[in-house]
Amino acid sequence: MENGQGGRRQMHQASVLLRRILVLNEVMEYQMRRDMKINETDFQAMQHLLKHGSMTPGALASALHLTSAATTTVVDRLVRSGHAQRAPHPSDRRRWLVEPTPESARQAMARLMPMVIEADDLVKAMDGQGQEYVVSYLVGVVAAVERRIGEMDAAHASTKNGPMGSPSGIPHEGGEEP
């Protein structure tokens, strides 16, 4: 739809609200980083650790698109600040895992869960057809975002020496992400 002002497309209210949610997510992340007293990279690392429970330093480096040395610096900062800890690898004595400390995980969930529960209650209060519409819309949004990420990865790969890959840890399945 055009609104007659320079050919700009008039967005549906649902699309405007989705954009607002994305902006509010940035605000929420900023406030969590501020409360946790960590920078953006460390916060991204914590998001991966909270999702997976524990990760090898190599897997964390891959998820963050960082070098091993840079990831070691991130892990060192998180350990010093009490947000992460190193633990022995269960099957390889030469390796170790990085995991969130129980207290840091508890605090992060205490910040997020009230919002998650409130949003979950909203959709659960809808009748079955309303829930289906919401899920259908969100499935379509996820597919559109994943498609765009793939297109951007392909464009990058065609202009550079090789693909950088897409961000690790993007949730593809329902029910497990706050």
MOKA-V801993 format. One line per field, one symbol per residue. phi: phi as a letter, one per 20 degrees, with the letter a starting at -180 (. if undefined). A space follows every 10 residues. Layout:
BEGIN
phi=???
END
This chain:
BEGIN
phi=.ddndmmffe efgfffffff fffffffffg fffffelcef ffffffffff fenbbfgfff gffelcffff fgfffgfffg enecbecfff ccfedbddbf fgffffffff fefgffffff fffffffgff ffffffffff fgffffffgf ffffffffdd fafenegfnf fdcenddf
END
